[in-house]
């Protein structure tokens, strides 16, 4: 078995998962992106928001590389949002942040 670049492997895995989530948002209206799809209110935009927030906060702390100019919804001052995106969260803003978190 050859040497495995674990960092590159993780990067590819996370990029593929994020790209799949962003692909599912492609072409959706604001309403459809935030439409609750479960009894708990989870919506697709909320999943993307959650994934981006976890990546930028977790990797920022673990690798001591804080995300430049993080959106307010990802900071410790934000209210707990769960896995949904409310009326103030905009699809374009969240998708752009998710795309910037771990380029690839």
Gaussian input, Z-matrix of N, CA and C with variables (Angstrom, degrees):
# hf/3-21g

backbone

0 1
 N
 C     1     B1
 C     2     B2     1     A1
 N     3     B3     2     A2     1     D1
 C     4     B4     3     A3     2     D2
 C     5     B5     4     A4     3     D3
 N     6     B6     5     A5     4     D4
 C     7     B7     6     A6     5     D5
 C     8     B8     7     A7     6     D6
 N     9     B9     8     A8     7     D7
 C    10    B10     9     A9     8     D8
 C    11    B11    10    A10     9     D9
 N    12    B12    11    A11    10    D10
 C    13    B13    12    A12    11    D11
 C    14    B14    13    A13    12    D12
 N    15    B15    14    A14    13    D13
 C    16    B16    15    A15    14    D14
 C    17    B17    16    A16    15    D15
 N    18    B18    17    A17    16    D16
 C    19    B19    18    A18    17    D17
 C    20    B20    19    A19    18    D18
 N    21    B21    20    A20    19    D19
 C    22    B22    21    A21    20    D20
 C    23    B23    22    A22    21    D21
 N    24    B24    23    A23    22    D22
 C    25    B25    24    A24    23    D23
 C    26    B26    25    A25    24    D24
 N    27    B27    26    A26    25    D25
 C    28    B28    27    A27    26    D26
 C    29    B29    28    A28    27    D27
 N    30    B30    29    A29    28    D28
 C    31    B31    30    A30    29    D29
 C    32    B32    31    A31    30    D30
 N    33    B33    32    A32    31    D31
 C    34    B34    33    A33    32    D32
 C    35    B35    34    A34    33    D33
 N    36    B36    35    A35    34    D34
 C    37    B37    36    A36    35    D35
 C    38    B38    37    A37    36    D36
 N    39    B39    38    A38    37    D37
 C    40    B40    39    A39    38    D38
 C    41    B41    40    A40    39    D39
 N    42    B42    41    A41    40    D40
 C    43    B43    42    A42    41    D41
 C    44    B44    43    A43    42    D42
 N    45    B45    44    A44    43    D43
 C    46    B46    45    A45    44    D44
 C    47    B47    46    A46    45    D45
 N    48    B48    47    A47    46    D46
 C    49    B49    48    A48    47    D47
 C    50    B50    49    A49    48    D48
 N    51    B51    50    A50    49    D49
 C    52    B52    51    A51    50    D50
 C    53    B53    52    A52    51    D51
 N    54    B54    53    A53    52    D52
 C    55    B55    54    A54    53    D53
 C    56    B56    55    A55    54    D54
 N    57    B57    56    A56    55    D55
 C    58    B58    57    A57    56    D56
 C    59    B59    58    A58    57    D57
 N    60    B60    59    A59    58    D58
 C    61    B61    60    A60    59    D59
 C    62    B62    61    A61    60    D60
 N    63    B63    62    A62    61    D61
 C    64    B64    63    A63    62    D62
 C    65    B65    64    A64    63    D63
 N    66    B66    65    A65    64    D64
 C    67    B67    66    A66    65    D65
 C    68    B68    67    A67    66    D66
 N    69    B69    68    A68    67    D67
 C    70    B70    69    A69    68    D68
 C    71    B71    70    A70    69    D69
 N    72    B72    71    A71    70    D70
 C    73    B73    72    A72    71    D71
 C    74    B74    73    A73    72    D72
 N    75    B75    74    A74    73    D73
 C    76    B76    75    A75    74    D74
 C    77    B77    76    A76    75    D75
 N    78    B78    77    A77    76    D76
 C    79    B79    78    A78    77    D77
 C    80    B80    79    A79    78    D78
 N    81    B81    80    A80    79    D79
 C    82    B82    81    A81    80    D80
 C    83    B83    82    A82    81    D81
 N    84    B84    83    A83    82    D82
 C    85    B85    84    A84    83    D83
 C    86    B86    85    A85    84    D84
 N    87    B87    86    A86    85    D85
 C    88    B88    87    A87    86    D86
 C    89    B89    88    A88    87    D87
 N    90    B90    89    A89    88    D88
 C    91    B91    90    A90    89    D89
 C    92    B92    91    A91    90    D90
 N    93    B93    92    A92    91    D91
 C    94    B94    93    A93    92    D92
 C    95    B95    94    A94    93    D93
 N    96    B96    95    A95    94    D94
 C    97    B97    96    A96    95    D95
 C    98    B98    97    A97    96    D96
 N    99    B99    98    A98    97    D97
 C   100   B100    99    A99    98    D98
 C   101   B101   100   A100    99    D99
 N   102   B102   101   A101   100   D100
 C   103   B103   102   A102   101   D101
 C   104   B104   103   A103   102   D102
 N   105   B105   104   A104   103   D103
 C   106   B106   105   A105   104   D104
 C   107   B107   106   A106   105   D105
 N   108   B108   107   A107   106   D106
 C   109   B109   108   A108   107   D107
 C   110   B110   109   A109   108   D108
 N   111   B111   110   A110   109   D109
 C   112   B112   111   A111   110   D110
 C   113   B113   112   A112   111   D111
 N   114   B114   113   A113   112   D112
 C   115   B115   114   A114   113   D113
 C   116   B116   115   A115   114   D114
 N   117   B117   116   A116   115   D115
 C   118   B118   117   A117   116   D116
 C   119   B119   118   A118   117   D117
 N   120   B120   119   A119   118   D118
 C   121   B121   120   A120   119   D119
 C   122   B122   121   A121   120   D120
 N   123   B123   122   A122   121   D121
 C   124   B124   123   A123   122   D122
 C   125   B125   124   A124   123   D123
 N   126   B126   125   A125   124   D124
 C   127   B127   126   A126   125   D125
 C   128   B128   127   A127   126   D126
 N   129   B129   128   A128   127   D127
 C   130   B130   129   A129   128   D128
 C   131   B131   130   A130   129   D129
 N   132   B132   131   A131   130   D130
 C   133   B133   132   A132   131   D131
 C   134   B134   133   A133   132   D132
 N   135   B135   134   A134   133   D133
 C   136   B136   135   A135   134   D134
 C   137   B137   136   A136   135   D135
 N   138   B138   137   A137   136   D136
 C   139   B139   138   A138   137   D137
 C   140   B140   139   A139   138   D138
 N   141   B141   140   A140   139   D139
 C   142   B142   141   A141   140   D140
 C   143   B143   142   A142   141   D141
 N   144   B144   143   A143   142   D142
 C   145   B145   144   A144   143   D143
 C   146   B146   145   A145   144   D144
 N   147   B147   146   A146   145   D145
 C   148   B148   147   A147   146   D146
 C   149   B149   148   A148   147   D147
 N   150   B150   149   A149   148   D148
 C   151   B151   150   A150   149   D149
 C   152   B152   151   A151   150   D150
 N   153   B153   152   A152   151   D151
 C   154   B154   153   A153   152   D152
 C   155   B155   154   A154   153   D153
 N   156   B156   155   A155   154   D154
 C   157   B157   156   A156   155   D155
 C   158   B158   157   A157   156   D156
 N   159   B159   158   A158   157   D157
 C   160   B160   159   A159   158   D158
 C   161   B161   160   A160   159   D159
 N   162   B162   161   A161   160   D160
 C   163   B163   162   A162   161   D161
 C   164   B164   163   A163   162   D162
 N   165   B165   164   A164   163   D163
 C   166   B166   165   A165   164   D164
 C   167   B167   166   A166   165   D165
 N   168   B168   167   A167   166   D166
 C   169   B169   168   A168   167   D167
 C   170   B170   169   A169   168   D168
 N   171   B171   170   A170   169   D169
 C   172   B172   171   A171   170   D170
 C   173   B173   172   A172   171   D171
 N   174   B174   173   A173   172   D172
 C   175   B175   174   A174   173   D173
 C   176   B176   175   A175   174   D174
 N   177   B177   176   A176   175   D175
 C   178   B178   177   A177   176   D176
 C   179   B179   178   A178   177   D177
 N   180   B180   179   A179   178   D178
 C   181   B181   180   A180   179   D179
 C   182   B182   181   A181   180   D180
 N   183   B183   182   A182   181   D181
 C   184   B184   183   A183   182   D182
 C   185   B185   184   A184   183   D183
 N   186   B186   185   A185   184   D184
 C   187   B187   186   A186   185   D185
 C   188   B188   187   A187   186   D186
 N   189   B189   188   A188   187   D187
 C   190   B190   189   A189   188   D188
 C   191   B191   190   A190   189   D189
 N   192   B192   191   A191   190   D190
 C   193   B193   192   A192   191   D191
 C   194   B194   193   A193   192   D192
 N   195   B195   194   A194   193   D193
 C   196   B196   195   A195   194   D194
 C   197   B197   196   A196   195   D195
 N   198   B198   197   A197   196   D196
 C   199   B199   198   A198   197   D197
 C   200   B200   199   A199   198   D198
 N   201   B201   200   A200   199   D199
 C   202   B202   201   A201   200   D200
 C   203   B203   202   A202   201   D201
 N   204   B204   203   A203   202   D202
 C   205   B205   204   A204   203   D203
 C   206   B206   205   A205   204   D204
 N   207   B207   206   A206   205   D205
 C   208   B208   207   A207   206   D206
 C   209   B209   208   A208   207   D207
 N   210   B210   209   A209   208   D208
 C   211   B211   210   A210   209   D209
 C   212   B212   211   A211   210   D210
 N   213   B213   212   A212   211   D211
 C   214   B214   213   A213   212   D212
 C   215   B215   214   A214   213   D213
 N   216   B216   215   A215   214   D214
 C   217   B217   216   A216   215   D215
 C   218   B218   217   A217   216   D216
 N   219   B219   218   A218   217   D217
 C   220   B220   219   A219   218   D218
 C   221   B221   220   A220   219   D219
 N   222   B222   221   A221   220   D220
 C   223   B223   222   A222   221   D221
 C   224   B224   223   A223   222   D222
 N   225   B225   224   A224   223   D223
 C   226   B226   225   A225   224   D224
 C   227   B227   226   A226   225   D225
 N   228   B228   227   A227   226   D226
 C   229   B229   228   A228   227   D227
 C   230   B230   229   A229   228   D228
 N   231   B231   230   A230   229   D229
 C   232   B232   231   A231   230   D230
 C   233   B233   232   A232   231   D231
 N   234   B234   233   A233   232   D232
 C   235   B235   234   A234   233   D233
 C   236   B236   235   A235   234   D234
 N   237   B237   236   A236   235   D235
 C   238   B238   237   A237   236   D236
 C   239   B239   238   A238   237   D237
 N   240   B240   239   A239   238   D238
 C   241   B241   240   A240   239   D239
 C   242   B242   241   A241   240   D240
 N   243   B243   242   A242   241   D241
 C   244   B244   243   A243   242   D242
 C   245   B245   244   A244   243   D243
 N   246   B246   245   A245   244   D244
 C   247   B247   246   A246   245   D245
 C   248   B248   247   A247   246   D246
 N   249   B249   248   A248   247   D247
 C   250   B250   249   A249   248   D248
 C   251   B251   250   A250   249   D249
 N   252   B252   251   A251   250   D250
 C   253   B253   252   A252   251   D251
 C   254   B254   253   A253   252   D252
 N   255   B255   254   A254   253   D253
 C   256   B256   255   A255   254   D254
 C   257   B257   256   A256   255   D255
 N   258   B258   257   A257   256   D256
 C   259   B259   258   A258   257   D257
 C   260   B260   259   A259   258   D258
 N   261   B261   260   A260   259   D259
 C   262   B262   261   A261   260   D260
 C   263   B263   262   A262   261   D261
 N   264   B264   263   A263   262   D262
 C   265   B265   264   A264   263   D263
 C   266   B266   265   A265   264   D264
 N   267   B267   266   A266   265   D265
 C   268   B268   267   A267   266   D266
 C   269   B269   268   A268   267   D267
 N   270   B270   269   A269   268   D268
 C   271   B271   270   A270   269   D269
 C   272   B272   271   A271   270   D270
 N   273   B273   272   A272   271   D271
 C   274   B274   273   A273   272   D272
 C   275   B275   274   A274   273   D273
 N   276   B276   275   A275   274   D274
 C   277   B277   276   A276   275   D275
 C   278   B278   277   A277   276   D276
 N   279   B279   278   A278   277   D277
 C   280   B280   279   A279   278   D278
 C   281   B281   280   A280   279   D279
 N   282   B282   281   A281   280   D280
 C   283   B283   282   A282   281   D281
 C   284   B284   283   A283   282   D282
 N   285   B285   284   A284   283   D283
 C   286   B286   285   A285   284   D284
 C   287   B287   286   A286   285   D285
 N   288   B288   287   A287   286   D286
 C   289   B289   288   A288   287   D287
 C   290   B290   289   A289   288   D288
 N   291   B291   290   A290   289   D289
 C   292   B292   291   A291   290   D290
 C   293   B293   292   A292   291   D291
 N   294   B294   293   A293   292   D292
 C   295   B295   294   A294   293   D293
 C   296   B296   295   A295   294   D294
 N   297   B297   296   A296   295   D295
 C   298   B298   297   A297   296   D296
 C   299   B299   298   A298   297   D297
 N   300   B300   299   A299   298   D298
 C   301   B301   300   A300   299   D299
 C   302   B302   301   A301   300   D300
 N   303   B303   302   A302   301   D301
 C   304   B304   303   A303   302   D302
 C   305   B305   304   A304   303   D303
 N   306   B306   305   A305   304   D304
 C   307   B307   306   A306   305   D305
 C   308   B308   307   A307   306   D306
 N   309   B309   308   A308   307   D307
 C   310   B310   309   A309   308   D308
 C   311   B311   310   A310   309   D309

   B1=1.4430
   B2=1.5309
   B3=1.3280
   B4=1.4535
   B5=1.5129
   B6=1.3146
   B7=1.4608
   B8=1.5246
   B9=1.3195
   B10=1.4543
   B11=1.5189
   B12=1.3221
   B13=1.4569
   B14=1.5261
   B15=1.3347
   B16=1.4604
   B17=1.5245
   B18=1.3077
   B19=1.4607
   B20=1.5318
   B21=1.3167
   B22=1.4668
   B23=1.5289
   B24=1.3270
   B25=1.4589
   B26=1.5293
   B27=1.3267
   B28=1.4595
   B29=1.5269
   B30=1.3122
   B31=1.4638
   B32=1.5266
   B33=1.3279
   B34=1.4716
   B35=1.5267
   B36=1.3195
   B37=1.4559
   B38=1.5295
   B39=1.3271
   B40=1.4620
   B41=1.5237
   B42=1.3307
   B43=1.4669
   B44=1.5293
   B45=1.3276
   B46=1.4678
   B47=1.5261
   B48=1.3304
   B49=1.4631
   B50=1.5269
   B51=1.3259
   B52=1.4649
   B53=1.5147
   B54=1.3372
   B55=1.4645
   B56=1.5249
   B57=1.3249
   B58=1.4665
   B59=1.5294
   B60=1.3315
   B61=1.4676
   B62=1.5263
   B63=1.3347
   B64=1.4638
   B65=1.5253
   B66=1.3268
   B67=1.4587
   B68=1.5274
   B69=1.3225
   B70=1.4630
   B71=1.5320
   B72=1.3324
   B73=1.4659
   B74=1.5229
   B75=1.3153
   B76=1.4621
   B77=1.5261
   B78=1.3113
   B79=1.4560
   B80=1.5201
   B81=1.3325
   B82=1.4679
   B83=1.5272
   B84=1.3043
   B85=1.4609
   B86=1.5301
   B87=1.3240
   B88=1.4705
   B89=1.5398
   B90=1.3107
   B91=1.4697
   B92=1.5229
   B93=1.3189
   B94=1.4591
   B95=1.5255
   B96=1.3189
   B97=1.4658
   B98=1.5297
   B99=1.3227
   B100=1.4723
   B101=1.5214
   B102=1.3211
   B103=1.4632
   B104=1.5313
   B105=1.3251
   B106=1.4721
   B107=1.5302
   B108=1.3151
   B109=1.4593
   B110=1.5237
   B111=1.3197
   B112=1.4593
   B113=1.5295
   B114=1.3165
   B115=1.4721
   B116=1.5364
   B117=1.3305
   B118=1.4695
   B119=1.5230
   B120=1.3304
   B121=1.4603
   B122=1.5150
   B123=1.3307
   B124=1.4613
   B125=1.5178
   B126=1.3235
   B127=1.4558
   B128=1.5255
   B129=1.3229
   B130=1.4578
   B131=1.5238
   B132=1.3127
   B133=1.4631
   B134=1.5271
   B135=1.3289
   B136=1.4599
   B137=1.5173
   B138=1.3339
   B139=1.4713
   B140=1.5202
   B141=1.3251
   B142=1.4662
   B143=1.5246
   B144=1.3246
   B145=1.4690
   B146=1.5298
   B147=1.3188
   B148=1.4597
   B149=1.5335
   B150=1.3211
   B151=1.4699
   B152=1.5305
   B153=1.3213
   B154=1.4691
   B155=1.5232
   B156=1.3295
   B157=1.4596
   B158=1.5219
   B159=1.3264
   B160=1.4645
   B161=1.5254
   B162=1.3247
   B163=1.4646
   B164=1.5198
   B165=1.3152
   B166=1.4697
   B167=1.5174
   B168=1.3292
   B169=1.4625
   B170=1.5251
   B171=1.3193
   B172=1.4599
   B173=1.5247
   B174=1.3141
   B175=1.4651
   B176=1.5206
   B177=1.3158
   B178=1.4596
   B179=1.5166
   B180=1.3315
   B181=1.4710
   B182=1.5306
   B183=1.3175
   B184=1.4633
   B185=1.5222
   B186=1.3282
   B187=1.4681
   B188=1.5198
   B189=1.3410
   B190=1.4636
   B191=1.5313
   B192=1.3312
   B193=1.4580
   B194=1.5239
   B195=1.3414
   B196=1.4647
   B197=1.5322
   B198=1.3012
   B199=1.4628
   B200=1.5197
   B201=1.3271
   B202=1.4659
   B203=1.5286
   B204=1.3101
   B205=1.4513
   B206=1.5280
   B207=1.3505
   B208=1.4688
   B209=1.5260
   B210=1.3143
   B211=1.4646
   B212=1.5262
   B213=1.3122
   B214=1.4654
   B215=1.5324
   B216=1.3286
   B217=1.4625
   B218=1.5225
   B219=1.3149
   B220=1.4639
   B221=1.5263
   B222=1.3165
   B223=1.4554
   B224=1.5253
   B225=1.3131
   B226=1.4677
   B227=1.5294
   B228=1.3394
   B229=1.4660
   B230=1.5279
   B231=1.3149
   B232=1.4622
   B233=1.5249
   B234=1.2946
   B235=1.4592
   B236=1.5205
   B237=1.3168
   B238=1.4611
   B239=1.5205
   B240=1.3189
   B241=1.4588
   B242=1.5081
   B243=1.3031
   B244=1.4491
   B245=1.5201
   B246=1.2894
   B247=1.4664
   B248=1.5112
   B249=1.2911
   B250=1.4514
   B251=1.5142
   B252=1.3002
   B253=1.4611
   B254=1.5215
   B255=1.2885
   B256=1.4564
   B257=1.5153
   B258=1.3170
   B259=1.4637
   B260=1.5311
   B261=1.3156
   B262=1.4703
   B263=1.5247
   B264=1.3078
   B265=1.4678
   B266=1.5266
   B267=1.3062
   B268=1.4632
   B269=1.5143
   B270=1.3150
   B271=1.4547
   B272=1.5287
   B273=1.3059
   B274=1.4670
   B275=1.5290
   B276=1.3289
   B277=1.4704
   B278=1.5328
   B279=1.3166
   B280=1.4709
   B281=1.5288
   B282=1.3272
   B283=1.4700
   B284=1.5289
   B285=1.3322
   B286=1.4638
   B287=1.5248
   B288=1.3319
   B289=1.4708
   B290=1.5156
   B291=1.3316
   B292=1.4704
   B293=1.5238
   B294=1.3034
   B295=1.4718
   B296=1.5347
   B297=1.3458
   B298=1.4627
   B299=1.5254
   B300=1.3148
   B301=1.4659
   B302=1.5223
   B303=1.3003
   B304=1.4675
   B305=1.5134
   B306=1.3397
   B307=1.4669
   B308=1.5308
   B309=1.2812
   B310=1.4371
   B311=1.4527
   A1=108.56
   A2=116.75
   A3=120.99
   A4=112.07
   A5=114.00
   A6=119.71
   A7=109.72
   A8=115.64
   A9=121.06
   A10=107.88
   A11=116.44
   A12=121.13
   A13=106.49
   A14=115.70
   A15=120.72
   A16=112.49
   A17=116.87
   A18=119.76
   A19=110.01
   A20=117.04
   A21=120.77
   A22=110.80
   A23=116.82
   A24=121.26
   A25=110.73
   A26=117.04
   A27=121.65
   A28=110.38
   A29=116.42
   A30=121.47
   A31=110.07
   A32=117.73
   A33=121.29
   A34=111.14
   A35=117.07
   A36=121.57
   A37=111.07
   A38=116.40
   A39=120.16
   A40=111.41
   A41=116.93
   A42=120.19
   A43=110.33
   A44=117.55
   A45=120.41
   A46=111.11
   A47=117.29
   A48=121.03
   A49=110.59
   A50=117.50
   A51=121.13
   A52=110.53
   A53=116.91
   A54=119.76
   A55=111.08
   A56=117.55
   A57=120.67
   A58=110.45
   A59=117.02
   A60=119.82
   A61=110.84
   A62=116.86
   A63=120.11
   A64=110.98
   A65=117.10
   A66=121.37
   A67=110.36
   A68=116.77
   A69=120.31
   A70=111.84
   A71=117.37
   A72=120.99
   A73=112.28
   A74=116.52
   A75=121.90
   A76=111.71
   A77=115.66
   A78=121.32
   A79=115.28
   A80=117.67
   A81=119.45
   A82=110.39
   A83=115.30
   A84=119.88
   A85=108.44
   A86=116.02
   A87=120.38
   A88=109.50
   A89=116.07
   A90=120.07
   A91=111.16
   A92=117.49
   A93=120.72
   A94=112.33
   A95=117.61
   A96=121.02
   A97=111.43
   A98=116.94
   A99=119.54
   A100=113.29
   A101=116.89
   A102=121.20
   A103=109.78
   A104=118.49
   A105=120.47
   A106=111.20
   A107=115.28
   A108=120.31
   A109=112.85
   A110=116.57
   A111=121.60
   A112=108.29
   A113=118.03
   A114=120.27
   A115=112.96
   A116=117.92
   A117=120.30
   A118=112.35
   A119=118.15
   A120=121.14
   A121=114.21
   A122=117.29
   A123=120.10
   A124=109.82
   A125=115.94
   A126=120.09
   A127=109.14
   A128=116.49
   A129=121.02
   A130=111.96
   A131=117.47
   A132=120.14
   A133=110.62
   A134=117.01
   A135=120.81
   A136=112.37
   A137=117.27
   A138=120.28
   A139=111.00
   A140=116.54
   A141=120.49
   A142=109.89
   A143=116.03
   A144=121.40
   A145=110.76
   A146=116.58
   A147=121.25
   A148=110.93
   A149=116.90
   A150=120.83
   A151=111.28
   A152=116.82
   A153=120.13
   A154=110.71
   A155=117.47
   A156=121.02
   A157=112.31
   A158=116.79
   A159=120.48
   A160=109.82
   A161=116.66
   A162=119.24
   A163=111.82
   A164=117.38
   A165=117.54
   A166=112.38
   A167=117.87
   A168=119.28
   A169=112.50
   A170=117.67
   A171=120.69
   A172=111.31
   A173=116.80
   A174=118.65
   A175=111.78
   A176=117.07
   A177=119.32
   A178=111.71
   A179=116.59
   A180=120.33
   A181=111.64
   A182=117.04
   A183=120.72
   A184=111.78
   A185=116.38
   A186=119.90
   A187=112.53
   A188=116.44
   A189=122.20
   A190=110.82
   A191=114.52
   A192=121.25
   A193=108.24
   A194=116.51
   A195=118.77
   A196=111.43
   A197=115.06
   A198=122.20
   A199=108.71
   A200=118.33
   A201=119.84
   A202=111.04
   A203=116.45
   A204=123.24
   A205=112.27
   A206=117.48
   A207=119.56
   A208=111.19
   A209=117.40
   A210=119.20
   A211=109.85
   A212=116.82
   A213=120.68
   A214=112.07
   A215=117.10
   A216=119.83
   A217=113.34
   A218=117.55
   A219=119.71
   A220=112.88
   A221=117.41
   A222=120.36
   A223=111.32
   A224=115.45
   A225=121.23
   A226=111.41
   A227=117.16
   A228=121.02
   A229=113.11
   A230=117.37
   A231=120.68
   A232=110.52
   A233=115.07
   A234=119.71
   A235=109.06
   A236=118.38
   A237=119.14
   A238=109.86
   A239=116.05
   A240=119.42
   A241=113.74
   A242=117.73
   A243=117.87
   A244=111.29
   A245=115.37
   A246=121.21
   A247=110.33
   A248=116.46
   A249=121.65
   A250=109.13
   A251=115.60
   A252=121.25
   A253=107.41
   A254=115.67
   A255=120.51
   A256=112.78
   A257=115.56
   A258=121.31
   A259=113.56
   A260=118.57
   A261=120.62
   A262=113.22
   A263=116.71
   A264=120.62
   A265=109.10
   A266=116.79
   A267=121.21
   A268=110.23
   A269=115.00
   A270=122.90
   A271=111.36
   A272=116.67
   A273=121.41
   A274=111.88
   A275=117.27
   A276=121.84
   A277=111.06
   A278=116.50
   A279=119.76
   A280=110.41
   A281=117.22
   A282=120.17
   A283=110.91
   A284=117.83
   A285=121.02
   A286=110.96
   A287=117.18
   A288=120.55
   A289=110.28
   A290=117.01
   A291=120.88
   A292=110.79
   A293=116.69
   A294=120.96
   A295=111.20
   A296=117.22
   A297=121.46
   A298=113.17
   A299=117.54
   A300=121.33
   A301=112.22
   A302=116.22
   A303=120.68
   A304=107.44
   A305=117.44
   A306=119.62
   A307=111.14
   A308=114.13
   A309=115.54
   A310=113.05
   D1=130.57
   D2=-177.71
   D3=-80.04
   D4=173.74
   D5=177.14
   D6=-67.12
   D7=137.33
   D8=178.76
   D9=-111.10
   D10=127.26
   D11=175.25
   D12=-83.03
   D13=93.95
   D14=-173.33
   D15=-63.51
   D16=-34.75
   D17=178.80
   D18=-65.22
   D19=-44.82
   D20=179.09
   D21=-65.76
   D22=-38.01
   D23=178.70
   D24=-63.82
   D25=-45.51
   D26=177.52
   D27=-62.30
   D28=-43.74
   D29=179.60
   D30=-58.83
   D31=-46.36
   D32=179.56
   D33=-63.64
   D34=-42.28
   D35=-179.88
   D36=-62.14
   D37=-48.86
   D38=-179.18
   D39=-65.82
   D40=-40.19
   D41=179.05
   D42=-63.34
   D43=-41.50
   D44=179.38
   D45=-64.64
   D46=-42.47
   D47=179.69
   D48=-65.46
   D49=-44.28
   D50=179.64
   D51=-65.35
   D52=-43.14
   D53=179.76
   D54=-61.96
   D55=-35.34
   D56=177.26
   D57=-65.10
   D58=-42.13
   D59=177.67
   D60=-64.48
   D61=-45.55
   D62=-179.28
   D63=-64.71
   D64=-35.93
   D65=178.80
   D66=-61.16
   D67=-36.81
   D68=-179.36
   D69=-69.30
   D70=-22.33
   D71=175.88
   D72=-80.67
   D73=-21.22
   D74=-173.74
   D75=-56.17
   D76=120.34
   D77=177.18
   D78=86.17
   D79=-3.28
   D80=179.58
   D81=-79.64
   D82=148.97
   D83=173.15
   D84=-77.77
   D85=167.08
   D86=176.13
   D87=-56.51
   D88=-42.69
   D89=-179.33
   D90=-61.16
   D91=-50.46
   D92=-177.24
   D93=-65.99
   D94=-33.01
   D95=-180.00
   D96=-67.77
   D97=-30.10
   D98=-177.38
   D99=-109.69
   D100=6.10
   D101=178.65
   D102=-64.74
   D103=125.54
   D104=-179.93
   D105=-62.01
   D106=131.89
   D107=-178.08
   D108=-114.58
   D109=0.51
   D110=178.36
   D111=-139.09
   D112=163.84
   D113=177.70
   D114=-61.37
   D115=-22.54
   D116=-179.18
   D117=-83.84
   D118=-5.67
   D119=179.73
   D120=93.54
   D121=3.70
   D122=178.89
   D123=-58.29
   D124=135.52
   D125=174.69
   D126=-133.32
   D127=165.03
   D128=-174.96
   D129=-61.75
   D130=-43.30
   D131=178.85
   D132=-62.37
   D133=-35.85
   D134=176.92
   D135=-65.20
   D136=-37.42
   D137=176.52
   D138=-63.64
   D139=-42.84
   D140=178.30
   D141=-64.30
   D142=-43.48
   D143=178.70
   D144=-60.67
   D145=-45.07
   D146=179.42
   D147=-62.77
   D148=-48.02
   D149=-178.97
   D150=-60.70
   D151=-43.77
   D152=179.30
   D153=-65.07
   D154=-42.51
   D155=179.45
   D156=-62.82
   D157=-41.95
   D158=178.69
   D159=-63.94
   D160=-46.26
   D161=-179.31
   D162=-61.88
   D163=-48.51
   D164=-175.07
   D165=-70.39
   D166=-34.76
   D167=178.75
   D168=-78.23
   D169=-47.03
   D170=-177.48
   D171=-64.05
   D172=-52.49
   D173=-177.33
   D174=-70.76
   D175=-29.58
   D176=175.38
   D177=-61.90
   D178=-41.18
   D179=179.24
   D180=-76.40
   D181=-46.39
   D182=-175.81
   D183=-62.22
   D184=-43.00
   D185=-176.57
   D186=-101.14
   D187=9.36
   D188=179.68
   D189=51.28
   D190=46.12
   D191=178.60
   D192=-132.18
   D193=79.00
   D194=-177.40
   D195=-60.55
   D196=145.87
   D197=179.62
   D198=-71.75
   D199=129.39
   D200=179.86
   D201=-70.37
   D202=131.77
   D203=176.36
   D204=51.38
   D205=61.38
   D206=-178.58
   D207=-67.14
   D208=146.24
   D209=176.64
   D210=-65.75
   D211=150.74
   D212=-176.23
   D213=-57.77
   D214=-35.91
   D215=-178.03
   D216=-65.07
   D217=-12.14
   D218=-179.57
   D219=-102.92
   D220=0.09
   D221=-175.64
   D222=-92.47
   D223=166.55
   D224=179.64
   D225=-65.38
   D226=-22.02
   D227=179.95
   D228=-78.14
   D229=-13.53
   D230=-177.80
   D231=-74.33
   D232=150.40
   D233=175.01
   D234=-70.02
   D235=147.89
   D236=175.88
   D237=-58.61
   D238=127.95
   D239=-173.18
   D240=-106.50
   D241=-13.04
   D242=-176.03
   D243=69.22
   D244=-151.89
   D245=-177.06
   D246=-108.57
   D247=40.09
   D248=179.01
   D249=-138.05
   D250=162.38
   D251=177.03
   D252=-120.23
   D253=125.15
   D254=-178.08
   D255=-80.95
   D256=-171.47
   D257=-174.04
   D258=-66.98
   D259=-22.61
   D260=179.54
   D261=-82.57
   D262=-23.75
   D263=-179.06
   D264=-74.03
   D265=127.29
   D266=-179.13
   D267=-104.40
   D268=133.73
   D269=-178.27
   D270=-51.65
   D271=-48.89
   D272=-177.26
   D273=-60.40
   D274=-42.83
   D275=-179.41
   D276=-66.23
   D277=-45.97
   D278=-177.45
   D279=-68.23
   D280=-42.47
   D281=178.81
   D282=-63.21
   D283=-40.45
   D284=178.76
   D285=-65.22
   D286=-41.12
   D287=177.59
   D288=-63.92
   D289=-46.32
   D290=179.34
   D291=-58.45
   D292=-37.99
   D293=-179.15
   D294=-70.46
   D295=-29.47
   D296=-179.47
   D297=-83.26
   D298=-22.86
   D299=-172.78
   D300=-57.44
   D301=-49.63
   D302=-178.65
   D303=-141.35
   D304=81.74
   D305=-174.90
   D306=-55.86
   D307=145.41
   D308=177.03
   D309=167.13

